[in-house]
Amino acid sequence: MLLSESLMKKDAAVKCLEKLTKDTPEHWSYIVDSDGIPALVNLLVLDNKAIKAMAVSVLCNISEHRQVCQALTTANAGSILVSLLGSHDNDIKARAAIVLSDLGCTGDNQDDLVTQGALSALVATLESELEDVLVNAVNAIRVLCMNHSDNQLEIARCGGVEPLVEFLSINSGM
């Protein structure tokens, strides 16, 4: 149904997957085995905010698994996820940052995501007023810069040092 021409069917299918991955997270492997990851990535580029939000939520629920990240890499999801950081929807931004964090831990994705503009997009996300968005963006920056001096320098070039220092001074209940 994710591959259907009907937006209604796509919407129903992605809502079912979102519920499934939330309530029974062990079913992630069935999504990978049935080539569900490329279908979900295709939903991320639709001009439908609700479907896009559900699709990134499903990916966020399962992206901690290496096989999911490998499937995301094969589906060329990196640049699409980077573009979602520019969304006006804060849930989409926060979840895209989480998936990018998980993706950055797999293979050569640390370099690939930076080449696709992830660091500059994450630094831009640090202007958000919402704590969830900030925390997830900072974590993604941490993952992409861990043990990678070139990426650490890129953060400075992107103007990320000041907002990161400011982030450290936030008084939070977290």
C-alpha positions in Angstrom: 0.0 0.0 0.0 3.0 2.3 0.5 3.6 2.1 -3.2 0.0 2.8 -4.2 -0.9 5.8 -6.4 -3.6 6.6 -3.8 -2.6 9.1 -1.1 -5.3 7.7 1.0 -3.8 4.2 0.9 -0.3 5.5 1.5 -1.6 7.5 4.5 -3.4 4.4 5.9 -0.4 2.2 5.4 2.1 4.6 7.0 -0.2 5.2 10.0 -0.4 1.4 10.5 3.4 1.1 10.4 3.8 4.0 12.8 1.4 2.2 15.3 3.1 -1.1 14.7 6.7 0.2 15.2 5.6 2.1 18.4 3.6 -0.8 20.0 5.7 -3.8 18.8 9.1 -2.5 17.9 10.5 -6.0 17.2 8.7 -6.0 13.8 11.2 -3.6 12.3 13.0 -6.5 10.5 9.8 -7.3 8.5 9.8 -3.7 7.2 13.4 -4.1 6.1 12.9 -7.6 4.6 9.8 -6.4 2.6 11.7 -3.4 1.1 9.7 -1.1 3.2 12.6 1.3 3.8 12.8 2.6 0.2 9.0 3.0 0.1 9.1 5.0 3.3 11.9 7.2 1.9 9.8 7.9 -1.1 7.1 9.2 1.2 9.5 11.7 2.7 9.5 13.6 -0.6 5.8 13.8 -1.0 4.1 17.2 -0.8 1.9 16.0 2.1 3.0 17.0 5.5 1.0 14.4 7.4 2.3 11.5 5.4 5.8 12.9 5.6 5.5 13.3 9.4 4.3 9.7 9.8 7.0 8.3 7.5 9.8 10.0 9.4 8.2 8.9 12.6 8.3 5.2 11.5 12.0 5.6 10.5 12.7 7.3 13.8 11.1 4.3 15.6 13.3 1.8 13.9 16.5 3.6 12.8 18.5 2.3 15.8 19.0 -1.0 14.0 22.0 -1.3 11.7 20.1 -3.1 9.0 17.6 -0.2 8.8 20.5 2.3 8.5 22.0 0.2 5.8 18.7 0.1 3.9 18.4 3.9 4.4 21.9 4.3 2.9 21.1 2.1 0.0 17.9 4.2 -0.6 19.9 7.4 -0.6 17.9 8.8 2.3 20.7 11.0 3.6 20.1 14.1 1.5 16.3 13.7 1.9 16.7 13.6 5.7 19.0 16.6 5.6 16.4 18.6 3.6 13.8 17.7 6.3 15.8 19.7 8.8 14.5 22.7 7.0 10.9 21.8 7.5 8.6 24.2 9.3 7.2 21.2 11.3 9.3 20.8 14.5 8.3 17.1 14.9 9.7 16.4 11.4 12.9 18.3 12.2 13.4 16.5 15.5 12.8 13.1 14.1 14.9 13.7 11.0 17.8 14.7 13.4 17.3 11.4 15.3 17.5 9.3 12.1 20.5 11.3 11.0 22.2 10.5 14.3 21.6 6.8 13.9 22.6 6.9 10.2 25.8 8.7 11.1 26.9 5.7 13.2 26.9 3.4 10.1 29.6 2.8 7.6 30.9 5.9 5.8 27.8 7.8 6.5 29.6 10.3 8.8 31.5 11.7 5.7 28.6 11.2 3.3 26.1 13.1 5.4 28.5 16.0 5.9 29.0 16.1 2.1 25.2 16.3 1.7 25.1 19.4 4.0 24.1 17.8 7.3 26.3 19.9 9.5 25.2 23.2 8.1 21.6 22.2 8.2 22.0 20.9 11.8 23.7 24.2 12.8 20.8 26.1 11.3 18.4 23.9 13.4 20.1 25.2 16.5 18.1 28.4 16.2 15.0 26.5 17.2 13.3 27.4 20.5 12.1 23.9 21.1 14.2 21.7 23.4 13.5 18.4 21.6 14.7 19.9 18.3 17.8 21.3 19.9 18.7 18.1 21.8 18.3 16.0 18.8 20.3 18.4 16.6 23.1 18.6 19.1 23.2 14.8 19.3 23.4 14.5 15.6 26.2 17.0 15.5 28.0 15.0 18.2 27.7 11.8 16.2 28.9 13.4 13.0 31.9 15.0 14.7 32.9 12.2 17.0 36.6 11.2 16.2 36.4 13.3 13.0 38.6 16.5 13.2 37.5 17.7 9.7 33.9 17.6 10.7 34.7 19.4 13.9 36.4 22.2 11.9 33.4 22.3 9.6 31.1 23.1 12.6 33.3 26.1 13.3 33.1 27.1 9.6 29.3 26.8 9.7 29.1 29.1 12.7 28.1 26.3 15.0 30.4 27.0 18.0 28.5 29.9 19.5 25.0 28.2 19.4 26.5 25.0 20.8 28.1 27.0 23.7 24.7 28.7 24.2 23.0 25.3 24.2 25.3 24.3 27.1 24.0 27.2 29.2 20.3 26.3 28.8 18.6 25.5 32.1 16.6 22.4 31.4 14.5 20.0 33.2 15.9 17.1 31.1 
